[in-house]
Amino acid sequence: SGNETAESLRRAKEESESMSTLRYVLFPASLILAALFEALHFPWAEVDWSLPLDRSDGLEGSEKVDNTFAGLTVLLARRGAGLARIYFAGAGRVKGRCYLGLLVAIHLLGMYLDLAMFDFQQRYWNLYQQPSLPLFFELIRNWFILHVARMITYVYEFYVEDMLFLHWRDHLTRYFETIWVPSTYVFKMQEGKKFDNPDQRIHVDITNFISTSYSLTFGVLKVLVNLGMYTYMLATITPASMHWASLVGTAFLYSVVGSCVMHLLGSELAHYSWLGERLGGDFRAELRRVYDQSETVASLRSEEAELGRLQHRFERIKLNTWLSMLLEKRLGIFQKWYSPLREVLFMCILAPFFIRGEVSLGRLKQCETALDRISDALSFL
């Protein structure tokens, strides 16, 4: 026991010395360089920070963008369900629902394969503790079968999704075309209304709505199933000296803290994303107007004025992009710092049981995987 303790101390000292350059040189230098960059890089932006951007408070003809938690969850889901009902209660009543049924079946098959891989994981990692050449070849064969089955499921899942998306987009586009075309003149004649970028709304936003609403809906259903499935699996493989609820509680606390901080830091990104679409559409419309009136511009020699108008439009795009970049940087710093903590946190909880010999390496890896899936599900929700 004394020899083992001395050996452990020696290895710990070697680990400390191996990182001395990083600890005492590179790490402080990176902090200093980051601070200098933050202090000096803003003049290089060449952006007018005082330039006003479009409103998003529902006043003066602007569209209301609700950045609250309820606005980004419940209210957004309610509005999305109303738009989805146009398709699934109409042209997609039969074909669209058949696509959904097929996708549900594919997802269930994928979950079964995930469970098979979860069970396979224990035998795979235990091989490192109990080497066996015949077992190795059997594991490789089973891995190949699982890999091919998951590959086929993955490919056809996305293929059927594309079939659904195209059919959904086709009929939703036709629906809005019938609204837009007969009413275009009326829209132009109405005063006090701002109909921004209808081409983008019909061409781009329909596609984004379909893909986003589908991924969120199926994502919620999938994480709910995963949450129940892996919670049950974790309860069956947790070390005997620990209650499984404490592990689930740790994953829950980790996810809640991360989600709350991410919402506080990044809720304004929805606002800037909406502004980016509007400002980009306005810039394209201005370019198109100059092209359509090129003869008038040339005859009046108003090139400088038109260039000024175009640059003014683009300056607003630059400002909105910079504001988005600043938010994304803060989110990135937190995310890159917080996400790896999960691995260290779960390892600190589970590693002592492996060191004391209470669980095998395969069981340890299974617990880590189950905790990762539970944490991902809670973070998604």
C-alpha positions as a Markdown table, in Angstrom:
| # | Residue | x | y | z |
|---|---|---|---|---|
| 1 | Ser | 0.0 | 0.0 | 0.0 |
| 2 | Gly | 2.9 | 2.3 | 0.8 |
| 3 | Asn | 4.5 | 1.6 | -2.5 |
| 4 | Glu | 1.2 | 2.3 | -4.3 |
| 5 | Thr | 0.9 | 5.6 | -2.5 |
| 6 | Ala | 4.5 | 6.6 | -3.4 |
| 7 | Glu | 3.9 | 5.6 | -7.0 |
| 8 | Ser | 0.7 | 7.7 | -7.1 |
| 9 | Leu | 2.5 | 10.7 | -5.7 |
| 10 | Arg | 5.3 | 10.3 | -8.3 |
| 11 | Arg | 2.9 | 10.1 | -11.2 |
| 12 | Ala | 0.9 | 13.2 | -9.9 |
| 13 | Lys | 4.2 | 15.1 | -9.7 |
| 14 | Glu | 5.1 | 14.1 | -13.2 |
| 15 | Glu | 1.7 | 15.3 | -14.4 |
| 16 | Ser | 2.2 | 18.6 | -12.7 |
| 17 | Glu | 5.6 | 19.1 | -14.2 |
| 18 | Ser | 4.5 | 18.1 | -17.7 |
| 19 | Met | 2.1 | 21.1 | -17.8 |
| 20 | Ser | 4.4 | 23.7 | -16.2 |
| 21 | Thr | 5.0 | 25.5 | -19.5 |
| 22 | Leu | 1.3 | 25.8 | -20.2 |
| 23 | Arg | 0.5 | 26.8 | -16.7 |
| 24 | Tyr | 3.1 | 29.5 | -16.1 |
| 25 | Val | 3.8 | 30.8 | -19.7 |
| 26 | Leu | 1.1 | 30.1 | -22.3 |
| 27 | Phe | -1.9 | 30.4 | -20.1 |
| 28 | Pro | -1.0 | 33.9 | -18.6 |
| 29 | Ala | 0.2 | 35.0 | -22.1 |
| 30 | Ser | -3.2 | 34.0 | -23.7 |
| 31 | Leu | -5.1 | 36.0 | -21.0 |
| 32 | Ile | -2.9 | 39.1 | -21.6 |
| 33 | Leu | -3.3 | 38.9 | -25.4 |
| 34 | Ala | -7.1 | 38.4 | -25.1 |
| 35 | Ala | -7.3 | 41.5 | -22.8 |
| 36 | Leu | -5.2 | 43.6 | -25.3 |
| 37 | Phe | -7.3 | 42.5 | -28.2 |
| 38 | Glu | -10.5 | 43.4 | -26.4 |
| 39 | Ala | -9.1 | 46.9 | -25.6 |
| 40 | Leu | -7.7 | 47.6 | -29.1 |
| 41 | His | -9.8 | 45.9 | -31.8 |
| 42 | Phe | -13.0 | 48.1 | -31.7 |
| 43 | Pro | -11.5 | 51.0 | -33.8 |
| 44 | Trp | -10.9 | 48.4 | -36.6 |
| 45 | Ala | -14.6 | 47.8 | -36.8 |
| 46 | Glu | -15.2 | 50.9 | -38.9 |
| 47 | Val | -18.9 | 50.9 | -37.8 |
| 48 | Asp | -21.1 | 53.8 | -36.6 |
| 49 | Trp | -22.3 | 52.5 | -33.2 |
| 50 | Ser | -24.8 | 55.4 | -32.9 |
| 51 | Leu | -26.7 | 54.4 | -36.0 |
| 52 | Pro | -30.3 | 53.6 | -35.2 |
| 53 | Leu | -31.6 | 50.2 | -36.1 |
| 54 | Asp | -35.2 | 49.2 | -36.9 |
| 55 | Arg | -37.6 | 48.9 | -34.1 |
| 56 | Ser | -38.9 | 45.6 | -32.9 |
| 57 | Asp | -41.3 | 46.6 | -30.2 |
| 58 | Gly | -44.5 | 46.5 | -32.3 |
| 59 | Leu | -44.7 | 50.3 | -32.6 |
| 60 | Glu | -44.5 | 52.6 | -35.7 |
| 61 | Gly | -45.4 | 49.7 | -38.0 |
| 62 | Ser | -42.6 | 47.4 | -36.8 |
| 63 | Glu | -43.0 | 43.7 | -36.1 |
| 64 | Lys | -43.1 | 42.7 | -32.4 |
| 65 | Val | -40.2 | 40.4 | -31.4 |
| 66 | Asp | -40.8 | 38.9 | -28.0 |
| 67 | Asn | -37.5 | 38.0 | -26.4 |
| 68 | Thr | -39.0 | 36.8 | -23.1 |
| 69 | Phe | -38.9 | 33.1 | -22.1 |
| 70 | Ala | -42.6 | 32.7 | -22.8 |
| 71 | Gly | -42.3 | 34.5 | -26.1 |
| 72 | Leu | -39.5 | 32.2 | -27.3 |
| 73 | Thr | -41.2 | 29.0 | -26.1 |
| 74 | Val | -45.0 | 28.8 | -25.6 |
| 75 | Leu | -46.1 | 31.7 | -27.7 |
| 76 | Leu | -43.7 | 30.8 | -30.5 |
| 77 | Ala | -44.9 | 27.2 | -30.5 |
| 78 | Arg | -48.6 | 28.4 | -30.6 |
| 79 | Arg | -47.9 | 30.5 | -33.7 |
| 80 | Gly | -45.9 | 27.8 | -35.3 |
| 81 | Ala | -48.7 | 25.3 | -34.7 |
| 82 | Gly | -51.2 | 27.6 | -36.4 |
| 83 | Leu | -49.0 | 27.8 | -39.5 |
| 84 | Ala | -48.4 | 24.0 | -39.5 |
| 85 | Arg | -52.1 | 23.4 | -39.4 |
| 86 | Ile | -52.5 | 25.0 | -42.8 |
| 87 | Tyr | -50.6 | 22.1 | -44.3 |
| 88 | Phe | -51.5 | 19.1 | -42.2 |
| 89 | Ala | -55.2 | 20.0 | -42.2 |
| 90 | Gly | -55.2 | 20.6 | -45.9 |
| 91 | Ala | -52.9 | 19.3 | -48.7 |
| 92 | Gly | -50.8 | 17.3 | -46.2 |
| 93 | Arg | -53.7 | 15.6 | -44.5 |
| 94 | Val | -52.8 | 12.2 | -46.1 |
| 95 | Lys | -49.4 | 12.3 | -47.6 |
| 96 | Gly | -47.9 | 14.6 | -44.9 |
| 97 | Arg | -49.2 | 12.5 | -42.1 |
| 98 | Cys | -47.9 | 9.3 | -43.8 |
| 99 | Tyr | -44.5 | 10.9 | -44.0 |
| 100 | Leu | -44.6 | 11.8 | -40.3 |
| 101 | Gly | -45.7 | 8.2 | -39.4 |
| 102 | Leu | -42.8 | 6.8 | -41.4 |
| 103 | Leu | -40.4 | 9.2 | -39.7 |
| 104 | Val | -41.7 | 8.2 | -36.3 |
| 105 | Ala | -41.0 | 4.6 | -37.1 |
| 106 | Ile | -37.5 | 5.4 | -38.3 |
| 107 | His | -36.8 | 7.4 | -35.2 |
| 108 | Leu | -38.0 | 4.5 | -33.0 |
| 109 | Leu | -35.7 | 2.1 | -34.9 |
| 110 | Gly | -32.9 | 4.5 | -34.3 |
| 111 | Met | -33.6 | 4.6 | -30.6 |
| 112 | Tyr | -33.6 | 0.8 | -30.5 |
| 113 | Leu | -30.2 | 0.8 | -32.2 |
| 114 | Asp | -28.9 | 3.4 | -29.7 |
| 115 | Leu | -29.9 | 1.1 | -26.9 |
| 116 | Ala | -28.2 | -1.8 | -28.6 |
| 117 | Met | -25.0 | 0.4 | -28.9 |
| 118 | Phe | -25.4 | 1.4 | -25.2 |
| 119 | Asp | -25.4 | -2.2 | -24.2 |
| 120 | Phe | -22.6 | -3.0 | -26.5 |
| 121 | Gln | -20.5 | -0.2 | -25.0 |
| 122 | Gln | -20.1 | -2.0 | -21.7 |
| 123 | Arg | -18.7 | -5.2 | -23.3 |
| 124 | Tyr | -16.4 | -3.1 | -25.5 |
| 125 | Trp | -14.8 | -1.2 | -22.7 |
| 126 | Asn | -14.6 | -4.3 | -20.4 |
| 127 | Leu | -12.4 | -5.9 | -23.1 |
| 128 | Tyr | -9.6 | -3.5 | -22.0 |
| 129 | Gln | -9.7 | -5.0 | -18.5 |
| 130 | Gln | -10.2 | -8.6 | -19.6 |
| 131 | Pro | -8.5 | -9.0 | -23.0 |
| 132 | Ser | -9.7 | -11.8 | -25.2 |
| 133 | Leu | -8.9 | -12.2 | -28.8 |
| 134 | Pro | -12.0 | -14.3 | -29.7 |
| 135 | Leu | -14.2 | -11.8 | -27.9 |
| 136 | Phe | -12.4 | -9.0 | -29.8 |
| 137 | Phe | -13.4 | -10.4 | -33.2 |
| 138 | Glu | -17.0 | -10.9 | -32.1 |
| 139 | Leu | -17.2 | -7.4 | -30.8 |
| 140 | Ile | -15.8 | -6.0 | -34.1 |
| 141 | Arg | -18.4 | -8.0 | -36.1 |
| 142 | Asn | -21.2 | -6.8 | -33.9 |
| 143 | Trp | -19.9 | -3.2 | -34.1 |
| 144 | Phe | -19.9 | -3.5 | -37.9 |
| 145 | Ile | -23.5 | -4.7 | -38.0 |
| 146 | Leu | -24.6 | -1.9 | -35.6 |
| 147 | His | -22.7 | 0.7 | -37.6 |
| 148 | Val | -24.3 | -0.3 | -41.0 |
| 149 | Ala | -27.8 | -0.4 | -39.4 |
| 150 | Arg | -27.4 | 3.0 | -37.9 |
| 151 | Met | -26.0 | 4.4 | -41.2 |
| 152 | Ile | -29.0 | 3.1 | -43.1 |
| 153 | Thr | -31.4 | 4.5 | -40.6 |
| 154 | Tyr | -29.6 | 7.9 | -40.6 |
| 155 | Val | -29.5 | 8.2 | -44.4 |
| 156 | Tyr | -33.2 | 7.3 | -45.0 |
| 157 | Glu | -34.3 | 9.4 | -42.1 |
| 158 | Phe | -32.9 | 12.5 | -43.8 |
| 159 | Tyr | -34.1 | 11.3 | -47.2 |
| 160 | Val | -37.7 | 11.0 | -46.0 |
| 161 | Glu | -37.4 | 14.3 | -44.2 |
| 162 | Asp | -36.4 | 16.0 | -47.5 |
| 163 | Met | -39.5 | 14.4 | -49.1 |
| 164 | Leu | -41.7 | 15.8 | -46.4 |
| 165 | Phe | -40.1 | 19.2 | -46.5 |
| 166 | Leu | -40.4 | 19.6 | -50.2 |
| 167 | His | -44.1 | 18.6 | -50.2 |
| 168 | Trp | -44.8 | 20.8 | -47.2 |
| 169 | Arg | -42.9 | 23.8 | -48.8 |
| 170 | Asp | -44.7 | 23.3 | -52.2 |
| 171 | His | -48.2 | 23.6 | -50.7 |
| 172 | Leu | -47.4 | 26.2 | -48.2 |
| 173 | Thr | -45.8 | 28.4 | -50.9 |
| 174 | Arg | -48.9 | 28.0 | -53.0 |
| 175 | Tyr | -51.0 | 29.0 | -50.1 |
| 176 | Phe | -49.1 | 32.3 | -49.6 |
| 177 | Glu | -48.9 | 32.9 | -53.3 |
| 178 | Thr | -52.7 | 32.9 | -53.6 |
| 179 | Ile | -52.8 | 35.5 | -50.8 |
| 180 | Trp | -50.0 | 37.7 | -52.1 |
| 181 | Val | -50.7 | 37.8 | -55.9 |
| 182 | Pro | -54.3 | 39.1 | -55.9 |
| 183 | Ser | -53.6 | 41.5 | -53.0 |
| 184 | Thr | -50.3 | 43.0 | -54.1 |
| 185 | Tyr | -51.8 | 46.2 | -55.4 |
| 186 | Val | -53.9 | 46.6 | -52.3 |
| 187 | Phe | -50.9 | 46.1 | -50.1 |
| 188 | Lys | -49.1 | 48.9 | -51.9 |
| 189 | Met | -52.0 | 51.3 | -51.6 |
| 190 | Gln | -52.4 | 50.9 | -47.8 |
| 191 | Glu | -50.9 | 53.7 | -45.8 |
| 192 | Gly | -49.1 | 53.3 | -42.5 |
| 193 | Lys | -48.2 | 49.7 | -43.2 |
| 194 | Lys | -44.8 | 48.3 | -43.9 |
| 195 | Phe | -44.6 | 45.1 | -45.8 |
| 196 | Asp | -41.0 | 44.3 | -45.8 |
| 197 | Asn | -39.4 | 41.9 | -48.2 |
| 198 | Pro | -42.4 | 39.7 | -49.3 |
| 199 | Asp | -40.1 | 37.8 | -51.6 |
| 200 | Gln | -37.9 | 36.7 | -48.7 |
| 201 | Arg | -40.9 | 35.9 | -46.6 |
| 202 | Ile | -42.3 | 33.5 | -49.2 |
| 203 | His | -39.0 | 32.0 | -50.5 |
| 204 | Val | -36.7 | 31.9 | -47.5 |
| 205 | Asp | -38.9 | 32.1 | -44.4 |
| 206 | Ile | -41.2 | 29.2 | -45.4 |
| 207 | Thr | -38.2 | 26.9 | -45.8 |
| 208 | Asn | -36.8 | 28.0 | -42.4 |
| 209 | Phe | -40.1 | 27.6 | -40.7 |
| 210 | Ile | -40.6 | 24.1 | -42.0 |
| 211 | Ser | -37.1 | 22.9 | -41.1 |
| 212 | Thr | -37.1 | 24.6 | -37.7 |
| 213 | Ser | -40.6 | 23.6 | -36.6 |
| 214 | Tyr | -39.9 | 20.0 | -37.6 |
| 215 | Ser | -36.6 | 19.8 | -35.8 |
| 216 | Leu | -38.0 | 21.4 | -32.7 |
| 217 | Thr | -41.1 | 19.2 | -32.6 |
| 218 | Phe | -39.3 | 15.9 | -33.2 |
| 219 | Gly | -36.5 | 17.1 | -31.0 |
| 220 | Val | -38.8 | 17.6 | -28.0 |
| 221 | Leu | -40.4 | 14.2 | -28.6 |
| 222 | Lys | -37.0 | 12.5 | -28.9 |
| 223 | Val | -35.5 | 14.1 | -25.9 |
| 224 | Leu | -38.5 | 13.2 | -23.8 |
| 225 | Val | -38.2 | 9.5 | -24.8 |
| 226 | Asn | -34.4 | 9.7 | -24.2 |
| 227 | Leu | -34.9 | 11.3 | -20.8 |
| 228 | Gly | -37.2 | 8.5 | -19.6 |
| 229 | Met | -35.2 | 5.7 | -21.3 |
| 230 | Tyr | -31.8 | 6.7 | -20.0 |
| 231 | Thr | -33.0 | 7.6 | -16.6 |
| 232 | Tyr | -34.3 | 4.1 | -16.3 |
| 233 | Met | -31.1 | 2.7 | -17.6 |
| 234 | Leu | -29.1 | 4.8 | -15.2 |
| 235 | Ala | -31.2 | 3.6 | -12.3 |
| 236 | Thr | -30.2 | 0.0 | -13.2 |
| 237 | Ile | -26.5 | 0.5 | -13.6 |
| 238 | Thr | -25.7 | 3.1 | -10.8 |
| 239 | Pro | -23.2 | 1.8 | -8.3 |
| 240 | Ala | -24.9 | 0.2 | -5.3 |
| 241 | Ser | -23.5 | 2.6 | -2.8 |
| 242 | Met | -25.0 | 5.6 | -4.6 |
| 243 | His | -28.7 | 6.4 | -5.3 |
| 244 | Trp | -29.4 | 7.0 | -9.0 |
| 245 | Ala | -31.5 | 10.1 | -8.2 |
| 246 | Ser | -28.5 | 12.0 | -7.0 |
| 247 | Leu | -26.8 | 11.5 | -10.5 |
| 248 | Val | -30.0 | 12.7 | -12.2 |
| 249 | Gly | -30.2 | 15.6 | -9.9 |
| 250 | Thr | -26.7 | 16.6 | -10.7 |
| 251 | Ala | -27.4 | 16.5 | -14.4 |
| 252 | Phe | -30.6 | 18.5 | -13.9 |
| 253 | Leu | -28.8 | 21.2 | -11.9 |
| 254 | Tyr | -26.0 | 21.4 | -14.5 |
| 255 | Ser | -28.5 | 21.8 | -17.3 |
| 256 | Val | -30.7 | 24.3 | -15.5 |
| 257 | Val | -27.8 | 26.6 | -14.7 |
| 258 | Gly | -26.4 | 26.4 | -18.2 |
| 259 | Ser | -29.7 | 27.0 | -19.9 |
| 260 | Cys | -30.6 | 30.0 | -17.7 |
| 261 | Val | -27.2 | 31.6 | -18.3 |
| 262 | Met | -27.4 | 31.0 | -22.1 |
| 263 | His | -30.9 | 32.5 | -22.2 |
| 264 | Leu | -29.7 | 35.6 | -20.3 |
| 265 | Leu | -26.7 | 36.1 | -22.5 |
| 266 | Gly | -28.3 | 35.2 | -25.9 |
| 267 | Ser | -32.0 | 36.1 | -25.9 |
| 268 | Glu | -31.3 | 39.2 | -27.9 |
| 269 | Leu | -29.9 | 37.1 | -30.7 |
| 270 | Ala | -33.4 | 36.5 | -31.9 |
| 271 | His | -33.9 | 40.2 | -32.2 |
| 272 | Tyr | -30.7 | 40.7 | -34.2 |
| 273 | Ser | -31.5 | 37.7 | -36.4 |
| 274 | Trp | -34.8 | 39.2 | -37.3 |
| 275 | Leu | -33.1 | 42.6 | -38.0 |
| 276 | Gly | -30.5 | 40.9 | -40.1 |
| 277 | Glu | -33.2 | 39.4 | -42.4 |
| 278 | Arg | -34.9 | 42.8 | -42.7 |
| 279 | Leu | -31.8 | 44.8 | -43.3 |
| 280 | Gly | -30.5 | 42.3 | -45.8 |
| 281 | Gly | -33.7 | 42.4 | -47.7 |
| 282 | Asp | -33.8 | 46.2 | -47.7 |
| 283 | Phe | -30.2 | 46.2 | -49.1 |
| 284 | Arg | -31.1 | 43.8 | -51.9 |
| 285 | Ala | -34.2 | 45.8 | -52.7 |
| 286 | Glu | -32.1 | 49.0 | -52.9 |
| 287 | Leu | -29.7 | 47.3 | -55.3 |
| 288 | Arg | -32.6 | 46.1 | -57.4 |
| 289 | Arg | -34.1 | 49.6 | -57.5 |
| 290 | Val | -30.8 | 51.1 | -58.7 |
| 291 | Tyr | -30.6 | 48.5 | -61.4 |
| 292 | Asp | -34.2 | 49.0 | -62.6 |
| 293 | Gln | -33.7 | 52.8 | -62.7 |
| 294 | Ser | -30.2 | 52.7 | -64.1 |
| 295 | Glu | -31.2 | 55.0 | -67.1 |
| 296 | Thr | -32.7 | 57.6 | -64.8 |
| 297 | Val | -29.6 | 57.5 | -62.5 |
| 298 | Ala | -27.3 | 57.9 | -65.5 |
| 299 | Ser | -29.3 | 60.8 | -67.0 |
| 300 | Leu | -29.5 | 62.6 | -63.7 |
| 301 | Arg | -25.8 | 61.8 | -62.8 |
| 302 | Ser | -26.9 | 60.8 | -59.4 |
| 303 | Glu | -24.4 | 58.0 | -58.9 |
| 304 | Glu | -22.9 | 59.5 | -55.8 |
| 305 | Ala | -26.3 | 59.9 | -54.2 |
| 306 | Glu | -27.2 | 56.3 | -55.0 |
| 307 | Leu | -23.9 | 55.0 | -53.7 |
| 308 | Gly | -24.5 | 57.0 | -50.5 |
| 309 | Arg | -27.9 | 55.4 | -50.1 |
| 310 | Leu | -26.5 | 51.9 | -50.7 |
| 311 | Gln | -23.7 | 52.4 | -48.2 |
| 312 | His | -26.2 | 53.7 | -45.6 |
| 313 | Arg | -28.1 | 50.5 | -46.0 |
| 314 | Phe | -25.0 | 48.4 | -45.7 |
| 315 | Glu | -23.8 | 50.4 | -42.6 |
| 316 | Arg | -26.9 | 49.2 | -40.8 |
| 317 | Ile | -26.0 | 45.6 | -41.8 |
| 318 | Lys | -22.5 | 46.1 | -40.4 |
| 319 | Leu | -23.8 | 47.4 | -37.1 |
| 320 | Asn | -26.3 | 44.6 | -36.7 |
| 321 | Thr | -23.6 | 42.1 | -37.6 |
| 322 | Trp | -21.2 | 43.5 | -35.0 |
| 323 | Leu | -23.8 | 43.5 | -32.3 |
| 324 | Ser | -24.6 | 39.9 | -33.1 |
| 325 | Met | -20.9 | 39.0 | -33.1 |
| 326 | Leu | -20.5 | 40.5 | -29.6 |
| 327 | Leu | -23.3 | 38.5 | -28.3 |
| 328 | Glu | -22.1 | 35.3 | -30.0 |
| 329 | Lys | -18.6 | 35.9 | -28.5 |
| 330 | Arg | -20.0 | 36.1 | -25.0 |
| 331 | Leu | -22.1 | 33.0 | -25.6 |
| 332 | Gly | -19.1 | 31.2 | -27.1 |
| 333 | Ile | -16.9 | 32.0 | -24.1 |
| 334 | Phe | -19.5 | 30.7 | -21.7 |
| 335 | Gln | -20.3 | 27.6 | -23.8 |
| 336 | Lys | -16.7 | 26.6 | -24.4 |
| 337 | Trp | -16.0 | 27.1 | -20.7 |
| 338 | Tyr | -19.1 | 25.4 | -19.3 |
| 339 | Ser | -19.6 | 22.5 | -21.7 |
| 340 | Pro | -16.4 | 20.6 | -20.8 |
| 341 | Leu | -17.3 | 20.9 | -17.1 |
| 342 | Arg | -19.9 | 18.2 | -17.6 |
| 343 | Glu | -17.3 | 15.6 | -18.4 |
| 344 | Val | -15.1 | 16.6 | -15.5 |
| 345 | Leu | -18.1 | 16.8 | -13.1 |
| 346 | Phe | -19.4 | 13.4 | -14.0 |
| 347 | Met | -15.9 | 11.9 | -13.9 |
| 348 | Cys | -15.3 | 13.3 | -10.4 |
| 349 | Ile | -18.5 | 11.7 | -9.3 |
| 350 | Leu | -18.1 | 8.3 | -10.9 |
| 351 | Ala | -14.3 | 7.8 | -11.0 |
| 352 | Pro | -14.0 | 7.0 | -7.2 |
| 353 | Phe | -16.3 | 4.0 | -7.7 |
| 354 | Phe | -14.1 | 2.6 | -10.5 |
| 355 | Ile | -10.9 | 3.3 | -8.5 |
| 356 | Arg | -12.3 | 1.4 | -5.5 |
| 357 | Gly | -13.3 | -1.5 | -7.8 |
| 358 | Glu | -17.1 | -1.2 | -7.3 |
| 359 | Val | -17.8 | -0.9 | -11.0 |
| 360 | Ser | -16.0 | -2.1 | -14.2 |
| 361 | Leu | -14.7 | 0.3 | -16.9 |
| 362 | Gly | -17.6 | -0.7 | -19.2 |
| 363 | Arg | -20.2 | 0.1 | -16.5 |
| 364 | Leu | -18.4 | 3.5 | -15.8 |
| 365 | Lys | -18.6 | 4.4 | -19.5 |
| 366 | Gln | -22.3 | 3.4 | -19.6 |
| 367 | Cys | -23.0 | 5.7 | -16.6 |
| 368 | Glu | -21.2 | 8.6 | -18.3 |
| 369 | Thr | -23.1 | 8.0 | -21.6 |
| 370 | Ala | -26.5 | 7.9 | -19.7 |
| 371 | Leu | -25.7 | 11.1 | -17.8 |
| 372 | Asp | -24.6 | 12.8 | -21.0 |
| 373 | Arg | -27.9 | 11.9 | -22.7 |
| 374 | Ile | -30.0 | 13.0 | -19.7 |
| 375 | Ser | -28.1 | 16.3 | -19.5 |
| 376 | Asp | -28.5 | 16.9 | -23.3 |
| 377 | Ala | -32.3 | 16.1 | -23.0 |
| 378 | Leu | -32.7 | 18.5 | -20.1 |
| 379 | Ser | -30.7 | 21.2 | -21.8 |
| 380 | Phe | -32.8 | 20.9 | -24.9 |
| 381 | Leu | -36.0 | 21.2 | -22.9 |
